[in-house]
Amino acid sequence: MPHIVVLGAGVIGLSSALHLQSTGHTVTIVARDFPSGSETIDAQAQINYTSPWGGAHNRLVPPSSAAEECEHAMSLRTFDHMRAVQTRHPEAGITFMKGIEYLEAPSPAYLALSEERARTELGMRGFRPLGKAELPDGVEWGCEYETWCVNPMVYCAFLLRRFAILGGRVLRREVRDPREIFAWAFEAGPVDVLVNASGVGFGDENVFITRGQTCLVANPCPATVTRQNADGSWTFCVPRNFDGGTIIGGTKEPNNWDPNPSPEVRETLLRKFAATYPQILDREGKFTVMKDIVGRRPTRKGGIRLEKETVDENKTIIHAYGLGGRGYELSWGVADGVAQLLSEHLESSTSWYNAQAGEAKL
Ligand SMILES: Cc1cc2nc3c(=O)[nH]c(=O)nc-3n(C[C@H](O)[C@H](O)[C@H](O)COP(=O)(O)OP(=O)(O)OC[C@H]3O[C@@H](n4cnc5c(N)ncnc54)[C@H](O)[C@@H]3O)c2cc1C
């Protein structure tokens, strides 16, 4: 069996590594950052490791282009896999719960969303448009549906533990270029194929970061709630469960490298969320703030890079990065894509080798 190295231990690297391992491959994960507990993680030192700072919930995005259709299919695949993992491993950090969407200025794609279309065409469960009386002030359209969210620290640590107990190897290293890895000596043998799940890729001019400031509060919440404001800003909460509190968010700021949370932004986020969903406040009408969070979504013009590349004439890299704000939502769909690209590659190499062997015999 070929030896596959996955570069990256964020949600994309971990999901891909587990998926490849489950199809019988020998897999090693190489990464600079690995999951660690939320109490001890160094927010500033690991700001470029996005996965700990994600919400992370699965949201309804009605597709209105071919690329969005493709992402939607990945999100459905992830939904089903999350359900299976949650059933088998209640400790994995996944919770299924109600998702609520509020839109101040809904696009035609949302307005056209009937229960019938949501269920049959979009494959959504429990979809129900909300009546006018159920909407907060200023909201034009709303719905609820069944969804999931994860506590990222618990979930990513779970994926890594599963990978290790199933025989996967891990190596903490920082690389300048993924091609370095082809020259390394591994116990498991030379590297046949490398999966680049580094979040931002290496020198890809299309990649940029989208800063997100959120605030972790101790207040529990029974639903994930998202409000798209008419000015383009977002107001949301993601319950993390597993003693992880609730994330109140959040900003989306392309190319903003500021690592420091702004106290003014925190106040605005909390005030807007309390106005949208006052049920989250405690008996005294307050939030219990635990900490501010700043993360960098690995965004890419043109969307996710999920493709195979041949480098240095005969080395193969499968790229899986640039997930922006949807890394968790699409993770198992991306892992499927990686596995498919790998199997196509191995089939074509096998036939090439067979052809060579055949020629030699002749
Ligand atoms: C505020 C915020 C809210 C979000 N909310 C959601 C949400 O609700 N739902 C959702 O689906 N997504 C959400 N996201 C996005 C999600 O967190 C990301 O899409 C996802 O974490 C990206 O994962 P990744 O594995 O691609 O990258 P990362 O998590 O960044 O992992 C990259 C890995 O590559 C390694 N690496 C990189 N460079 C090198 C190198 N040179 N040498 C060695 N190793 C290297 C790193 O160490 C790390 O292990 C949110 C993000 C933010 C910031």
Ligand as a Chemical Component Dictionary entry (heavy atoms), coordinates in Angstrom:
data_LIG
# 
_chem_comp.id                   LIG 
_chem_comp.type                 NON-POLYMER 
_chem_comp.pdbx_formal_charge   0 
_chem_comp.three_letter_code    LIG 
# 
loop_
_chem_comp_atom.comp_id 
_chem_comp_atom.atom_id 
_chem_comp_atom.alt_atom_id 
_chem_comp_atom.type_symbol 
_chem_comp_atom.charge 
_chem_comp_atom.model_Cartn_x 
_chem_comp_atom.model_Cartn_y 
_chem_comp_atom.model_Cartn_z 
_chem_comp_atom.pdbx_ordinal 
LIG C1  C1  C 0 -14.157 33.179 13.690 1  
LIG C2  C2  C 0 -14.294 31.968 12.803 2  
LIG C3  C3  C 0 -15.508 31.298 12.733 3  
LIG C4  C4  C 0 -15.663 30.182 11.913 4  
LIG N1  N1  N 0 -16.841 29.511 11.907 5  
LIG C5  C5  C 0 -16.994 28.401 11.146 6  
LIG C6  C6  C 0 -18.206 27.665 11.150 7  
LIG O1  O1  O 0 -19.128 27.988 11.872 8  
LIG N2  N2  N 0 -18.302 26.579 10.343 9  
LIG C7  C7  C 0 -17.271 26.173 9.554  10 
LIG O2  O2  O 0 -17.419 25.185 8.842  11 
LIG N3  N3  N 0 -16.093 26.836 9.540  12 
LIG C8  C8  C 0 -15.939 27.945 10.305 13 
LIG N4  N4  N 0 -14.761 28.644 10.279 14 
LIG C9  C9  C 0 -13.741 28.258 9.307  15 
LIG C10 C10 C 0 -12.950 27.026 9.714  16 
LIG O3  O3  O 0 -12.479 27.188 11.043 17 
LIG C11 C11 C 0 -11.800 26.846 8.720  18 
LIG O4  O4  O 0 -12.324 26.755 7.408  19 
LIG C12 C12 C 0 -11.032 25.561 9.007  20 
LIG O5  O5  O 0 -10.612 25.538 10.350 21 
LIG C13 C13 C 0 -9.824  25.440 8.085  22 
LIG O6  O6  O 0 -9.191  24.236 8.408  23 
LIG P1  P1  P 0 -7.862  23.769 7.668  24 
LIG O7  O7  O 0 -7.588  22.397 8.170  25 
LIG O8  O8  O 0 -7.965  24.001 6.220  26 
LIG O9  O9  O 0 -6.724  24.804 8.166  27 
LIG P2  P2  P 0 -6.050  24.986 9.607  28 
LIG O10 O10 O 0 -6.962  24.672 10.712 29 
LIG O11 O11 O 0 -5.413  26.337 9.600  30 
LIG O12 O12 O 0 -4.902  23.881 9.646  31 
LIG C14 C14 C 0 -3.737  24.006 8.861  32 
LIG C15 C15 C 0 -2.729  22.953 9.295  33 
LIG O13 O13 O 0 -1.598  23.052 8.426  34 
LIG C16 C16 C 0 -0.416  23.183 9.215  35 
LIG N5  N5  N 0 0.574   23.988 8.501  36 
LIG C17 C17 C 0 0.369   25.142 7.830  37 
LIG N6  N6  N 0 1.538   25.610 7.323  38 
LIG C18 C18 C 0 2.487   24.716 7.698  39 
LIG C19 C19 C 0 3.898   24.627 7.491  40 
LIG N7  N7  N 0 4.579   25.549 6.805  41 
LIG N8  N8  N 0 4.558   23.568 8.021  42 
LIG C20 C20 C 0 3.891   22.615 8.721  43 
LIG N9  N9  N 0 2.564   22.654 8.953  44 
LIG C21 C21 C 0 1.879   23.691 8.443  45 
LIG C22 C22 C 0 -0.885  23.863 10.490 46 
LIG O14 O14 O 0 0.054   23.674 11.538 47 
LIG C23 C23 C 0 -2.211  23.155 10.727 48 
LIG O15 O15 O 0 -1.983  21.913 11.351 49 
LIG C24 C24 C 0 -14.564 29.739 11.113 50 
LIG C25 C25 C 0 -13.345 30.395 11.206 51 
LIG C26 C26 C 0 -13.195 31.493 12.040 52 
LIG C27 C27 C 0 -11.858 32.153 12.136 53 
# 
loop_
_chem_comp_bond.comp_id 
_chem_comp_bond.atom_id_1 
_chem_comp_bond.atom_id_2 
_chem_comp_bond.value_order 
_chem_comp_bond.pdbx_ordinal 
LIG C1  C2  SING 1  
LIG C2  C3  SING 2  
LIG C2  C26 DOUB 3  
LIG C3  C4  DOUB 4  
LIG C4  N1  SING 5  
LIG C4  C24 SING 6  
LIG N1  C5  DOUB 7  
LIG C5  C6  SING 8  
LIG C5  C8  SING 9  
LIG C6  O1  DOUB 10 
LIG C6  N2  SING 11 
LIG N2  C7  SING 12 
LIG C7  O2  DOUB 13 
LIG C7  N3  SING 14 
LIG N3  C8  DOUB 15 
LIG C8  N4  SING 16 
LIG N4  C9  SING 17 
LIG N4  C24 SING 18 
LIG C9  C10 SING 19 
LIG C10 O3  SING 20 
LIG C10 C11 SING 21 
LIG C11 O4  SING 22 
LIG C11 C12 SING 23 
LIG C12 O5  SING 24 
LIG C12 C13 SING 25 
LIG C13 O6  SING 26 
LIG O6  P1  SING 27 
LIG P1  O7  DOUB 28 
LIG P1  O8  SING 29 
LIG P1  O9  SING 30 
LIG O9  P2  SING 31 
LIG P2  O10 DOUB 32 
LIG P2  O11 SING 33 
LIG P2  O12 SING 34 
LIG O12 C14 SING 35 
LIG C14 C15 SING 36 
LIG C15 O13 SING 37 
LIG C15 C23 SING 38 
LIG O13 C16 SING 39 
LIG C16 N5  SING 40 
LIG C16 C22 SING 41 
LIG N5  C17 SING 42 
LIG N5  C21 SING 43 
LIG C17 N6  DOUB 44 
LIG N6  C18 SING 45 
LIG C18 C19 SING 46 
LIG C18 C21 DOUB 47 
LIG C19 N7  SING 48 
LIG C19 N8  DOUB 49 
LIG N8  C20 SING 50 
LIG C20 N9  DOUB 51 
LIG N9  C21 SING 52 
LIG C22 O14 SING 53 
LIG C22 C23 SING 54 
LIG C23 O15 SING 55 
LIG C24 C25 DOUB 56 
LIG C25 C26 SING 57 
LIG C26 C27 SING 58 
# 
